[in-house]
């Protein structure tokens, strides 16, 4: 039997599809956030909240306080990471796990739009170069965290509603925790990169 004739794993295809769905959610959020910033669509309260978030975002970076910048970055991405981690322990939290990347994308869309400015210019390109890597890293981390939370929620859903086997569930939770610890470490690296770029370029 030829190796090339082996069937692809349905599980791997499912993981790729779920990742694509969560990435699309983040992209749609980024588009919506950009439109809210540029066109003023959405409620006044939402627009005001996004404007306040972007003001705080850039004020921290312009002040040059390294410790405040790192704390700001860690708390921003850490909020979504913690939310995804806790939602993973709910059997019915799948819709909320899908919303998390959208929410993260909204704030990212606003940040990128503000950094670029209304017209393409050298200062705008520099601000974008300073902001984009951190924004991208935060979005990818949120997507991966939400996807992991969805996997655990699905397993708990089967256990609760379809009398699924609980054997191996404790081991699955250990793996889940380790993966989130890895994402937390990636968040720390992202915060450090964000700090370096802000100090050098803003």
N, C-alpha and C positions, 0 to 999 in steps of 0.2 A: 504493500500500500504506500503510495507516495505521500510525503509530508504535506505537499501543497494541496492535497485533496481533503485534508482534515477540516472539519466544520469549525466555523468560528463560534466562540462561546456566546450563548444568548445573554449570559450575565454581563459580559464585557460590553456587549451592544447596548444593554439596558443602562449600564453606568454611563456610557458615552452620551446616550440620549438624555438622561437626567441632567448631566453636566451641561449639555447644550441648552436645555430648557431653563436652567438656573442662570446661565450666562445671558440668554435672551431677556430674562426678567431684569437683570442688571442693566443691560443696554437700553431697554425700554424705559427704565427708571432714569438713566442718564439723559435720554432724549426728553423725557417729560420735565426733568429738572432744568434743562437748558431752555426749554420753551417757556417754563414758568419765569425764568430770569429775563429772557429776551422779550417775550410777548405778553407777559403778565396773565397767562391763562391760569386757571385754578382759583381757589378761594383767596380772599385777601389775607386771611390768617395764615394759610400755607405759604404764600409768597413772602409775607413778613418774616415767618420763621426761617425760610431758606435764606433770605437776605441777612438776617441776624447771624445765621450760622456762617455765611461766607465772610462777614465782617470780622467775626471772632477768629476765623481761620487765618485770615491774612494779617490781622493785628498782632497775633501771637508770633507770627513769622517775621514781621517787620521790627518787633521790639528787640529781637536778638537775644532773648533769654533762652538759653539752651535747655535748661531744666523744664521750664514752662512749655517749651515746644515739644519735648519728648513726652511729657505728661499728657499734653493735649492730643498728640497722635495716638498714644497708647490707649487713652480713655475713649477716643472716637472709634477706633477699630475694635477695642476690647469690649465695648458695649454690644456690638453685633456678635462678637465671638461668644460672649457669655449668654446672650439671648438664644443663639442657636444651640449652644450646649444644653441649656435648660429645656428648650423646646423638644430636644431629642428624646427626653424621658416621658413625653406625652404621646399616647397612641393616636390622638386625633389632632395633632398640631401641624399636619402637612401643609394646609393653606398658609399658615403663618410663616412657615419655613420658606415658602416660595416668595412671600412678600419681603422678607429680609433683604435679598439682593436688590429688589426694586427700590427699597428705601435707601440702601447704600448708594445705588446708582443715581438717585435723585440728587443727593448732596454732592456727589462727584461731578455730575453734569453741571451743577451751578458753579463749582470751583473752577472747572476747565473753562467755562464760558467767561467768567470774570477775568481769569488770568489771560485769556486770549485778547479780550477787549473787543470793541466794535470793529476795529480795523486791524489788519495784519501789520505788525510793526516789530522792530527789533526788541523793544522792552517787553512786548507781549509774548514774543517767542521765548525770551529768557524766563519770564514768569511761568510760562507753560512748561518749559524744561525743568523748572524747579518743582512744580506741583505734580506733573503727570506721573512720574514714577511712583510716588507715594500713593496717589489716588488709584493707580492701576493695581498696586500691591494690595491695598485695602479691599478693593473690589474682588480680586481673585481669592483672597483669604475668606471673605464673606461668602462667596459662592461655594468654596470647598467646605466651609463649616456648615452651611445650610444643607448641602448635599449629604454630608455625614449624618446630620440630624435627621434628615428624611429617611435614611436607611434604618436607623435605630427605631424611629417612630413606626415604620412599616412592620418591623419585627414585633414590636410591642402590640401593634394593632392585631396581628395574626394571633398572638398569644392570648389577648384579651377577648377577641370576638370570634375566633375560629378554633379555639382550644388548641392552639399550636403548642409544640413541644418547648418546654422551658430549658431543656438540656442544652448547655453551651451558651446560655444567655448571659451568665455572669462573665464568661470569658469574652463575649462580644462587647460587654460594657467596659471591660478593662481595655480592650483594643480601642474602643471609642474614646476613652479618656486619654490614652496615650496619643492618639491622633490629634486630639484637641490641644494637648501639651505641645506637640510639634507645631501646630498652627499658632499657638501663643508665642513660641520661640520665633517663628517667622514674622509675627507682628512686631516683636522687639527689634529684629533686624530692619524691618521696614521703617520703624520709627527712627532708628539711627540714620538710615539713608535719607529720610525726609529732613532730618535735622541738618545733616551735612549739606544737602542741596539748598536748603533755605539760607544757611549761613553764607554759602558761596555765591548764590545767585540773586538773592532778594535784598 
